[in-house]
């Protein structure tokens, strides 16, 4: 049962995520759900993941591969945080489509969602929620936090 939250505050963004992925009667599995990318002084980006573990891991693998291969657009080269959000949405949607055919027959979904936040250069920090369909929204002054996963846990944290 995943729960991730990020909130914009005056001095930046605070990120929190759990590490629990499965809770059966005799098994609890854990995996990290927070990932970071960046270059000191140039950009810092954090990513929180919820949803199908295979899809989230495939997305992170592709993001790292694109950085290593110096793809034209990746989390390190995208000029704005909105461009990073758009790129992440494309990668997410592509990975879900690749996995959906195989696992939907078994009654599962390959959907994954992400909270993306960070700062590029001297621009203000920004926070985005990436939906499984690849589109995204940003936080606002009225709603400075975004949450994914089992959001029922968020009330006490927020």
Residue pairs with C-beta under 8 A, 6 or more apart in sequence:
1 18
1 20
1 23
1 149
1 150
1 153
2 17
2 18
2 20
2 21
2 33
2 49
2 50
2 51
2 148
2 149
2 150
3 17
3 18
3 50
3 147
3 148
3 149
3 150
3 151
3 153
3 154
3 157
4 15
4 16
4 17
4 18
4 33
4 34
4 48
4 49
4 50
4 115
4 147
4 148
4 149
5 15
5 16
5 17
5 48
5 115
5 145
5 146
5 147
5 154
5 157
5 158
6 13
6 14
6 15
6 16
6 46
6 48
6 115
6 117
6 127
6 139
6 145
6 146
6 147
7 13
7 14
7 127
7 139
7 144
7 145
7 146
7 158
8 117
8 125
8 127
8 139
8 144
8 145
9 144
12 119
12 125
13 46
13 117
13 118
13 125
13 127
15 34
15 46
15 48
15 115
15 117
16 157
17 32
17 33
17 34
17 48
17 49
18 33
18 149
19 30
19 31
19 32
19 33
20 28
20 29
20 30
21 29
21 30
21 31
21 53
22 28
22 29
31 53
33 48
33 49
33 50
33 56
34 46
34 47
34 48
34 49
35 46
35 47
35 49
35 60
35 63
36 44
36 45
36 46
36 47
37 43
37 44
37 45
37 47
37 63
37 67
37 75
37 76
37 118
38 44
38 45
38 76
38 118
39 76
42 120
42 121
43 76
43 118
43 119
43 120
43 121
44 118
44 119
45 75
45 81
45 84
45 116
45 117
45 118
46 116
46 117
46 118
47 60
47 63
47 88
47 114
47 115
47 116
48 114
48 115
48 148
49 56
49 59
49 60
49 112
49 113
49 114
50 56
50 112
50 113
50 114
50 148
50 149
51 111
51 112
51 113
51 132
51 148
51 149
52 96
52 99
52 103
52 108
52 109
52 110
52 111
52 112
54 99
54 103
54 110
55 92
55 95
55 96
55 99
55 110
55 111
55 112
56 112
56 114
58 95
58 98
58 99
59 88
59 91
59 92
59 95
59 112
59 114
62 91
62 95
63 74
63 75
63 88
63 91
66 73
66 74
66 75
66 91
67 74
67 75
67 76
70 77
71 77
73 83
73 87
74 87
75 84
75 87
75 88
78 84
78 87
78 120
79 120
80 120
80 123
81 116
81 117
81 118
81 119
81 120
81 123
81 126
81 128
82 126
82 128
82 138
84 116
84 118
84 120
85 116
85 128
85 130
85 136
85 138
86 136
88 114
88 116
88 130
88 136
89 130
89 131
89 134
89 135
89 136
90 134
92 112
92 114
92 130
92 132
92 134
93 132
93 133
93 134
95 110
95 112
96 110
96 111
96 112
96 132
99 110
100 109
100 110
103 109
103 110
104 110
111 132
112 132
113 129
113 130
113 131
113 132
113 148
114 129
114 130
114 148
115 127
115 128
115 129
115 130
115 146
115 147
115 148
116 127
116 128
116 129
116 130
116 136
117 125
117 126
117 127
117 128
118 125
118 126
119 125
119 126
126 138
126 139
127 138
127 139
127 144
127 146
128 136
128 137
128 138
128 139
128 146
129 136
129 137
129 138
129 139
129 146
129 148
130 136
131 137
137 146
139 145
139 146
145 158
147 154
147 158
